């Protein structure tokens, strides 16, 4: 029988400005490297980082819940000028956070 994946709970946010800036810059870089650089990528990265930090400041530290919040709130974002969707953005945020914690996200490895 397979075992459920334990939740990943982040420590409470201690420096929201630094965390938001890091996420915005990291996500913007990832967006530009994944396909082609687009002007809209900076706006996407800023919006996702704002959602993430606001949720963290409201006390949400479960990474799965943070990803769902990004998906839900980014649904109102106009992605017509982008290769991406709210799901791709939320997954990229999750991967960036996991990598920052030293968790390998490739191929189901732990």
N, CA, C and O atoms as a GROMACS GRO file, in nm:
protein
  440
    1UNK      N    1   0.084  -0.116   0.000
    1UNK     CA    2   0.000   0.000   0.000
    1UNK      C    3   0.090   0.124   0.000
    1UNK      O    4   0.189   0.130   0.073
    2UNK      N    5   0.055   0.222  -0.081
    2UNK     CA    6   0.135   0.344  -0.087
    2UNK      C    7   0.105   0.432   0.034
    2UNK      O    8  -0.004   0.430   0.090
    3UNK      N    9   0.205   0.509   0.070
    3UNK     CA   10   0.193   0.598   0.185
    3UNK      C   11   0.162   0.739   0.136
    3UNK      O   12   0.216   0.783   0.033
    4UNK      N   13   0.076   0.811   0.207
    4UNK     CA   14   0.050   0.950   0.167
    4UNK      C   15   0.174   1.036   0.184
    4UNK      O   16   0.258   1.012   0.271
    5UNK      N   17   0.184   1.135   0.100
    5UNK     CA   18   0.296   1.228   0.109
    5UNK      C   19   0.268   1.324   0.225
    5UNK      O   20   0.162   1.386   0.229
    6UNK      N   21   0.361   1.335   0.318
    6UNK     CA   22   0.337   1.426   0.430
    6UNK      C   23   0.334   1.571   0.383
    6UNK      O   24   0.402   1.606   0.287
    7UNK      N   25   0.255   1.655   0.448
    7UNK     CA   26   0.249   1.795   0.407
    7UNK      C   27   0.382   1.864   0.433
    7UNK      O   28   0.458   1.826   0.522
    8UNK      N   29   0.408   1.966   0.354
    8UNK     CA   30   0.527   2.047   0.375
    8UNK      C   31   0.480   2.179   0.435
    8UNK      O   32   0.408   2.256   0.372
    9UNK      N   33   0.522   2.202   0.558
    9UNK     CA   34   0.481   2.323   0.630
    9UNK      C   35   0.603   2.413   0.644
    9UNK      O   36   0.706   2.374   0.700
   10UNK      N   37   0.589   2.533   0.593
   10UNK     CA   38   0.698   2.631   0.600
   10UNK      C   39   0.701   2.695   0.738
   10UNK      O   40   0.598   2.706   0.804
   11UNK      N   41   0.818   2.738   0.782
   11UNK     CA   42   0.823   2.812   0.909
   11UNK      C   43   0.750   2.944   0.892
   11UNK      O   44   0.739   2.995   0.780
   12UNK      N   45   0.701   3.001   1.000
   12UNK     CA   46   0.633   3.131   0.988
   12UNK      C   47   0.723   3.234   0.920
   12UNK      O   48   0.845   3.232   0.937
   13UNK      N   49   0.663   3.322   0.845
   13UNK     CA   50   0.738   3.425   0.774
   13UNK      C   51   0.799   3.522   0.876
   13UNK      O   52   0.731   3.570   0.966
   14UNK      N   53   0.928   3.551   0.859
   14UNK     CA   54   0.996   3.643   0.949
   14UNK      C   55   1.035   3.773   0.880
   14UNK      O   56   1.044   3.877   0.945
   15UNK      N   57   1.059   3.767   0.749
   15UNK     CA   58   1.096   3.886   0.675
   15UNK      C   59   1.020   3.885   0.542
   15UNK      O   60   1.074   3.844   0.439
   16UNK      N   61   0.894   3.930   0.544
   16UNK     CA   62   0.810   3.919   0.425
   16UNK      C   63   0.863   3.993   0.303
   16UNK      O   64   0.847   3.945   0.190
   17UNK      N   65   0.926   4.108   0.323
   17UNK     CA   66   0.979   4.182   0.208
   17UNK      C   67   1.088   4.105   0.137
   17UNK      O   68   1.091   4.099   0.014
   18UNK      N   69   1.178   4.046   0.213
   18UNK     CA   70   1.287   3.967   0.154
   18UNK      C   71   1.231   3.843   0.085
   18UNK      O   72   1.272   3.810  -0.026
   19UNK      N   73   1.138   3.776   0.150
   19UNK     CA   74   1.080   3.655   0.093
   19UNK      C   75   1.004   3.686  -0.036
   19UNK      O   76   1.014   3.613  -0.134
   20UNK      N   77   0.928   3.795  -0.035
   20UNK     CA   78   0.852   3.833  -0.155
   20UNK      C   79   0.946   3.870  -0.270
   20UNK      O   80   0.924   3.829  -0.384
   21UNK      N   81   1.049   3.947  -0.239
   21UNK     CA   82   1.145   3.986  -0.343
   21UNK      C   83   1.215   3.864  -0.400
   21UNK      O   84   1.230   3.853  -0.522
   22UNK      N   85   1.259   3.773  -0.314
   22UNK     CA   86   1.325   3.651  -0.361
   22UNK      C   87   1.232   3.572  -0.453
   22UNK      O   88   1.274   3.528  -0.560
   23UNK      N   89   1.107   3.552  -0.411
   23UNK     CA   90   1.015   3.474  -0.492
   23UNK      C   91   0.986   3.543  -0.625
   23UNK      O   92   0.986   3.478  -0.730
   24UNK      N   93   0.963   3.673  -0.622
   24UNK     CA   94   0.935   3.747  -0.746
   24UNK      C   95   1.052   3.734  -0.843
   24UNK      O   96   1.032   3.705  -0.961
   25UNK      N   97   1.173   3.756  -0.795
   25UNK     CA   98   1.291   3.751  -0.882
   25UNK      C   99   1.318   3.608  -0.931
   25UNK      O  100   1.352   3.588  -1.048
   26UNK      N  101   1.303   3.511  -0.844
   26UNK     CA  102   1.326   3.371  -0.883
   26UNK      C  103   1.224   3.324  -0.985
   26UNK      O  104   1.258   3.258  -1.083
   27UNK      N  105   1.099   3.359  -0.961
   27UNK     CA  106   0.993   3.318  -1.055
   27UNK      C  107   1.008   3.390  -1.188
   27UNK      O  108   0.990   3.329  -1.294
   28UNK      N  109   1.040   3.518  -1.185
   28UNK     CA  110   1.061   3.593  -1.308
   28UNK      C  111   1.173   3.531  -1.391
   28UNK      O  112   1.160   3.514  -1.512
   29UNK      N  113   1.282   3.497  -1.325
   29UNK     CA  114   1.395   3.432  -1.394
   29UNK      C  115   1.351   3.298  -1.453
   29UNK      O  116   1.382   3.268  -1.568
   30UNK      N  117   1.278   3.219  -1.375
   30UNK     CA  118   1.231   3.088  -1.423
   30UNK      C  119   1.140   3.105  -1.545
   30UNK      O  120   1.155   3.034  -1.644
   31UNK      N  121   1.046   3.200  -1.538
   31UNK     CA  122   0.954   3.223  -1.649
   31UNK      C  123   1.030   3.260  -1.776
   31UNK      O  124   0.999   3.211  -1.885
   32UNK      N  125   1.130   3.346  -1.763
   32UNK     CA  126   1.207   3.389  -1.880
   32UNK      C  127   1.294   3.278  -1.937
   32UNK      O  128   1.320   3.275  -2.057
   33UNK      N  129   1.339   3.187  -1.852
   33UNK     CA  130   1.426   3.078  -1.899
   33UNK      C  131   1.348   2.959  -1.952
   33UNK      O  132   1.398   2.886  -2.038
   34UNK      N  133   1.228   2.939  -1.902
   34UNK     CA  134   1.149   2.821  -1.940
   34UNK      C  135   1.106   2.827  -2.088
   34UNK      O  136   1.115   2.727  -2.158
   35UNK      N  137   1.060   2.943  -2.133
   35UNK     CA  138   1.026   2.962  -2.274
   35UNK      C  139   1.107   3.082  -2.324
   35UNK      O  140   1.230   3.081  -2.315
   36UNK      N  141   1.040   3.182  -2.375
   36UNK     CA  142   1.111   3.302  -2.417
   36UNK      C  143   1.077   3.416  -2.320
   36UNK      O  144   0.967   3.420  -2.265
   37UNK      N  145   1.169   3.507  -2.300
   37UNK     CA  146   1.137   3.620  -2.213
   37UNK      C  147   1.022   3.702  -2.272
   37UNK      O  148   1.020   3.734  -2.391
   38UNK      N  149   0.926   3.734  -2.184
   38UNK     CA  150   0.812   3.815  -2.225
   38UNK      C  151   0.795   3.926  -2.122
   38UNK      O  152   0.825   3.908  -2.004
   39UNK      N  153   0.750   4.040  -2.166
   39UNK     CA  154   0.729   4.154  -2.076
   39UNK      C  155   0.631   4.117  -1.964
   39UNK      O  156   0.649   4.158  -1.850
   40UNK      N  157   0.528   4.039  -1.997
   40UNK     CA  158   0.423   4.002  -1.900
   40UNK      C  159   0.479   3.917  -1.786
   40UNK      O  160   0.417   3.909  -1.680
   41UNK      N  161   0.593   3.852  -1.806
   41UNK     CA  162   0.648   3.764  -1.702
   41UNK      C  163   0.675   3.837  -1.572
   41UNK      O  164   0.655   3.781  -1.464
   42UNK      N  165   0.720   3.960  -1.580
   42UNK     CA  166   0.747   4.037  -1.458
   42UNK      C  167   0.618   4.062  -1.380
   42UNK      O  168   0.616   4.053  -1.257
   43UNK      N  169   0.511   4.093  -1.451
   43UNK     CA  170   0.382   4.116  -1.387
   43UNK      C  171   0.328   3.988  -1.324
   43UNK      O  172   0.274   3.990  -1.214
   44UNK      N  173   0.344   3.878  -1.394
   44UNK     CA  174   0.300   3.748  -1.342
   44UNK      C  175   0.376   3.715  -1.214
   44UNK      O  176   0.316   3.676  -1.114
   45UNK      N  177   0.508   3.731  -1.218
   45UNK     CA  178   0.591   3.699  -1.101
   45UNK      C  179   0.556   3.788  -0.982
   45UNK      O  180   0.549   3.740  -0.869
   46UNK      N  181   0.533   3.915  -1.007
   46UNK     CA  182   0.496   4.006  -0.899
   46UNK      C  183   0.363   3.965  -0.838
   46UNK      O  184   0.349   3.961  -0.716
   47UNK      N  185   0.265   3.936  -0.921
   47UNK     CA  186   0.131   3.899  -0.870
   47UNK      C  187   0.138   3.770  -0.789
   47UNK      O  188   0.079   3.762  -0.681
   48UNK      N  189   0.207   3.669  -0.838
   48UNK     CA  190   0.218   3.542  -0.766
   48UNK      C  191   0.289   3.562  -0.631
   48UNK      O  192   0.248   3.505  -0.530
   49UNK      N  193   0.394   3.642  -0.631
   49UNK     CA  194   0.467   3.668  -0.506
   49UNK      C  195   0.380   3.744  -0.406
   49UNK      O  196   0.386   3.718  -0.286
   50UNK      N  197   0.300   3.838  -0.455
   50UNK     CA  198   0.209   3.912  -0.367
   50UNK      C  199   0.106   3.818  -0.303
   50UNK      O  200   0.079   3.827  -0.184
   51UNK      N  201   0.050   3.730  -0.383
   51UNK     CA  202  -0.048   3.634  -0.330
   51UNK      C  203   0.017   3.546  -0.225
   51UNK      O  204  -0.037   3.527  -0.116
   52UNK      N  205   0.134   3.492  -0.258
   52UNK     CA  206   0.206   3.403  -0.169
   52UNK      C  207   0.233   3.470  -0.035
   52UNK      O  208   0.205   3.412   0.070
   53UNK      N  209   0.286   3.591  -0.038
   53UNK     CA  210   0.322   3.660   0.086
   53UNK      C  211   0.197   3.700   0.165
   53UNK      O  212   0.196   3.690   0.287
   54UNK      N  213   0.094   3.745   0.097
   54UNK     CA  214  -0.028   3.781   0.169
   54UNK      C  215  -0.083   3.659   0.243
   54UNK      O  216  -0.125   3.670   0.359
   55UNK      N  217  -0.085   3.545   0.177
   55UNK     CA  218  -0.131   3.422   0.241
   55UNK      C  219  -0.042   3.387   0.361
   55UNK      O  220  -0.092   3.346   0.466
   56UNK      N  221   0.088   3.401   0.344
   56UNK     CA  222   0.181   3.372   0.454
   56UNK      C  223   0.158   3.466   0.572
   56UNK      O  224   0.160   3.423   0.687
   57UNK      N  225   0.136   3.594   0.543
   57UNK     CA  226   0.112   3.690   0.650
   57UNK      C  227  -0.020   3.664   0.721
   57UNK      O  228  -0.038   3.701   0.837
   58UNK      N  229  -0.112   3.600   0.650
   58UNK     CA  230  -0.240   3.563   0.712
   58UNK      C  231  -0.229   3.432   0.790
   58UNK      O  232  -0.328   3.384   0.847
   59UNK      N  233  -0.108   3.373   0.794
   59UNK     CA  234  -0.084   3.255   0.875
   59UNK      C  235  -0.083   3.123   0.802
   59UNK      O  236  -0.071   3.018   0.865
   60UNK      N  237  -0.096   3.125   0.670
   60UNK     CA  238  -0.095   3.000   0.593
   60UNK      C  239   0.050   2.960   0.565
   60UNK      O  240   0.124   3.035   0.501
   61UNK      N  241   0.090   2.844   0.614
   61UNK     CA  242   0.226   2.797   0.596
   61UNK      C  243   0.234   2.661   0.528
   61UNK      O  244   0.343   2.613   0.498
   62UNK      N  245   0.120   2.599   0.503
   62UNK     CA  246   0.117   2.471   0.432
   62UNK      C  247   0.139   2.496   0.284
   62UNK      O  248   0.062   2.569   0.221
   63UNK      N  249   0.244   2.437   0.226
   63UNK     CA  250   0.279   2.464   0.087
   63UNK      C  251   0.167   2.423  -0.008
   63UNK      O  252   0.142   2.494  -0.106
   64UNK      N  253   0.100   2.313   0.017
   64UNK     CA  254  -0.011   2.272  -0.069
   64UNK      C  255  -0.123   2.375  -0.070
   64UNK      O  256  -0.178   2.405  -0.176
   65UNK      N  257  -0.156   2.428   0.045
   65UNK     CA  258  -0.260   2.531   0.053
   65UNK      C  259  -0.216   2.660  -0.014
   65UNK      O  260  -0.297   2.729  -0.076
   66UNK      N  261  -0.089   2.693  -0.003
   66UNK     CA  262  -0.037   2.812  -0.070
   66UNK      C  263  -0.045   2.798  -0.222
   66UNK      O  264  -0.079   2.893  -0.292
   67UNK      N  265  -0.014   2.679  -0.272
   67UNK     CA  266  -0.023   2.653  -0.416
   67UNK      C  267  -0.168   2.666  -0.463
   67UNK      O  268  -0.194   2.727  -0.567
   68UNK      N  269  -0.261   2.610  -0.389
   68UNK     CA  270  -0.403   2.621  -0.424
   68UNK      C  271  -0.448   2.767  -0.424
   68UNK      O  272  -0.523   2.808  -0.512
   69UNK      N  273  -0.403   2.844  -0.327
   69UNK     CA  274  -0.439   2.986  -0.320
   69UNK      C  275  -0.388   3.060  -0.444
   69UNK      O  276  -0.458   3.145  -0.499
   70UNK      N  277  -0.267   3.028  -0.488
   70UNK     CA  278  -0.213   3.092  -0.608
   70UNK      C  279  -0.296   3.055  -0.730
   70UNK      O  280  -0.330   3.141  -0.811
   71UNK      N  281  -0.331   2.927  -0.743
   71UNK     CA  282  -0.416   2.885  -0.856
   71UNK      C  283  -0.547   2.961  -0.854
   71UNK      O  284  -0.589   3.016  -0.956
   72UNK      N  285  -0.612   2.964  -0.740
   72UNK     CA  286  -0.744   3.027  -0.730
   72UNK      C  287  -0.737   3.177  -0.761
   72UNK      O  288  -0.818   3.228  -0.838
   73UNK      N  289  -0.642   3.246  -0.703
   73UNK     CA  290  -0.635   3.390  -0.722
   73UNK      C  291  -0.579   3.431  -0.859
   73UNK      O  292  -0.613   3.538  -0.910
   74UNK      N  293  -0.495   3.347  -0.917
   74UNK     CA  294  -0.441   3.379  -1.049
   74UNK      C  295  -0.542   3.349  -1.160
   74UNK      O  296  -0.518   3.385  -1.276
   75UNK      N  297  -0.654   3.284  -1.128
   75UNK     CA  298  -0.756   3.259  -1.230
   75UNK      C  299  -0.812   3.389  -1.286
   75UNK      O  300  -0.860   3.392  -1.399
   76UNK      N  301  -0.808   3.496  -1.209
   76UNK     CA  302  -0.859   3.624  -1.257
   76UNK      C  303  -0.754   3.701  -1.338
   76UNK      O  304  -0.784   3.807  -1.393
   77UNK      N  305  -0.633   3.649  -1.346
   77UNK     CA  306  -0.526   3.713  -1.422
   77UNK      C  307  -0.544   3.683  -1.570
   77UNK      O  308  -0.580   3.571  -1.606
   78UNK      N  309  -0.519   3.780  -1.656
   78UNK     CA  310  -0.531   3.762  -1.801
   78UNK      C  311  -0.401   3.704  -1.856
   78UNK      O  312  -0.301   3.774  -1.868
   79UNK      N  313  -0.402   3.576  -1.889
   79UNK     CA  314  -0.284   3.507  -1.940
   79UNK      C  315  -0.277   3.507  -2.093
   79UNK      O  316  -0.197   3.432  -2.150
   80UNK      N  317  -0.358   3.586  -2.160
   80UNK     CA  318  -0.362   3.584  -2.306
   80UNK      C  319  -0.228   3.621  -2.371
   80UNK      O  320  -0.199   3.576  -2.482
   81UNK      N  321  -0.147   3.701  -2.303
   81UNK     CA  322  -0.018   3.742  -2.358
   81UNK      C  323   0.097   3.657  -2.305
   81UNK      O  324   0.213   3.698  -2.307
   82UNK      N  325   0.065   3.538  -2.259
   82UNK     CA  326   0.165   3.454  -2.195
   82UNK      C  327   0.151   3.308  -2.240
   82UNK      O  328   0.044   3.265  -2.283
   83UNK      N  329   0.261   3.235  -2.230
   83UNK     CA  330   0.260   3.091  -2.254
   83UNK      C  331   0.205   3.016  -2.133
   83UNK      O  332   0.173   2.897  -2.143
   84UNK      N  333   0.193   3.082  -2.020
   84UNK     CA  334   0.166   3.017  -1.894
   84UNK      C  335   0.019   3.025  -1.855
   84UNK      O  336  -0.061   3.096  -1.916
   85UNK      N  337  -0.015   2.950  -1.750
   85UNK     CA  338  -0.148   2.952  -1.690
   85UNK      C  339  -0.129   2.958  -1.538
   85UNK      O  340  -0.017   2.950  -1.488
   86UNK      N  341  -0.240   2.972  -1.468
   86UNK     CA  342  -0.231   2.978  -1.321
   86UNK      C  343  -0.173   2.849  -1.264
   86UNK      O  344  -0.107   2.852  -1.160
   87UNK      N  345  -0.197   2.735  -1.330
   87UNK     CA  346  -0.144   2.608  -1.281
   87UNK      C  347   0.008   2.601  -1.297
   87UNK      O  348   0.078   2.556  -1.207
   88UNK      N  349   0.057   2.646  -1.411
   88UNK     CA  350   0.201   2.646  -1.433
   88UNK      C  351   0.271   2.739  -1.334
   88UNK      O  352   0.379   2.706  -1.284
   89UNK      N  353   0.210   2.852  -1.305
   89UNK     CA  354   0.270   2.948  -1.212
   89UNK      C  355   0.274   2.888  -1.071
   89UNK      O  356   0.378   2.894  -1.004
   90UNK      N  357   0.163   2.832  -1.026
   90UNK     CA  358   0.158   2.773  -0.892
   90UNK      C  359   0.257   2.657  -0.879
   90UNK      O  360   0.323   2.644  -0.776
   91UNK      N  361   0.267   2.574  -0.982
   91UNK     CA  362   0.363   2.464  -0.978
   91UNK      C  363   0.506   2.514  -0.976
   91UNK      O  364   0.591   2.457  -0.907
   92UNK      N  365   0.534   2.621  -1.050
   92UNK     CA  366   0.669   2.677  -1.051
   92UNK      C  367   0.704   2.734  -0.914
   92UNK      O  368   0.815   2.716  -0.865
   93UNK      N  369   0.609   2.803  -0.851
   93UNK     CA  370   0.632   2.855  -0.716
   93UNK      C  371   0.663   2.740  -0.621
   93UNK      O  372   0.758   2.747  -0.542
   94UNK      N  373   0.584   2.634  -0.629
   94UNK     CA  374   0.608   2.518  -0.543
   94UNK      C  375   0.748   2.461  -0.564
   94UNK      O  376   0.819   2.434  -0.468
   95UNK      N  377   0.787   2.443  -0.690
   95UNK     CA  378   0.920   2.390  -0.719
   95UNK      C  379   1.030   2.481  -0.665
   95UNK      O  380   1.128   2.433  -0.608
   96UNK      N  381   1.014   2.611  -0.683
   96UNK     CA  382   1.116   2.705  -0.633
   96UNK      C  383   1.128   2.699  -0.481
   96UNK      O  384   1.238   2.701  -0.426
   97UNK      N  385   1.014   2.692  -0.413
   97UNK     CA  386   1.016   2.683  -0.266
   97UNK      C  387   1.081   2.552  -0.223
   97UNK      O  388   1.166   2.550  -0.134
   98UNK      N  389   1.041   2.441  -0.286
   98UNK     CA  390   1.099   2.310  -0.250
   98UNK      C  391   1.249   2.309  -0.272
   98UNK      O  392   1.325   2.260  -0.189
   99UNK      N  393   1.293   2.362  -0.385
   99UNK     CA  394   1.437   2.368  -0.412
   99UNK      C  395   1.509   2.453  -0.309
   99UNK      O  396   1.621   2.421  -0.269
  100UNK      N  397   1.446   2.563  -0.265
  100UNK     CA  398   1.509   2.649  -0.164
  100UNK      C  399   1.523   2.577  -0.030
  100UNK      O  400   1.609   2.611   0.051
  101UNK      N  401   1.437   2.475  -0.009
  101UNK     CA  402   1.442   2.395   0.114
  101UNK      C  403   1.534   2.273   0.098
  101UNK      O  404   1.550   2.194   0.192
  102UNK      N  405   1.594   2.258  -0.020
  102UNK     CA  406   1.682   2.144  -0.046
  102UNK      C  407   1.610   2.017  -0.080
  102UNK      O  408   1.665   1.908  -0.064
  103UNK      N  409   1.485   2.027  -0.125
  103UNK     CA  410   1.405   1.909  -0.162
  103UNK      C  411   1.409   1.894  -0.312
  103UNK      O  412   1.373   1.986  -0.385
  104UNK      N  413   1.454   1.778  -0.359
  104UNK     CA  414   1.464   1.750  -0.501
  104UNK      C  415   1.325   1.730  -0.560
  104UNK      O  416   1.248   1.648  -0.508
  105UNK      N  417   1.291   1.801  -0.666
  105UNK     CA  418   1.158   1.791  -0.725
  105UNK      C  419   1.155   1.706  -0.851
  105UNK      O  420   1.051   1.697  -0.916
  106UNK      N  421   1.266   1.645  -0.885
  106UNK     CA  422   1.274   1.569  -1.009
  106UNK      C  423   1.235   1.422  -0.989
  106UNK      O  424   1.281   1.355  -0.897
  107UNK      N  425   1.152   1.378  -1.075
  107UNK     CA  426   1.127   1.235  -1.095
  107UNK      C  427   1.077   1.161  -0.971
  107UNK      O  428   1.102   1.041  -0.957
  108UNK      N  429   1.009   1.228  -0.884
  108UNK     CA  430   0.954   1.164  -0.766
  108UNK      C  431   1.056   1.128  -0.659
  108UNK      O  432   1.024   1.058  -0.563
  109UNK      N  433   1.177   1.177  -0.675
  109UNK     CA  434   1.280   1.149  -0.576
  109UNK      C  435   1.259   1.236  -0.454
  109UNK      O  436   1.205   1.346  -0.464
  110UNK      N  437   1.301   1.187  -0.338
  110UNK     CA  438   1.288   1.269  -0.216
  110UNK      C  439   1.417   1.340  -0.187
  110UNK      O  440   1.425   1.414  -0.088
   0.00000   0.00000   0.00000
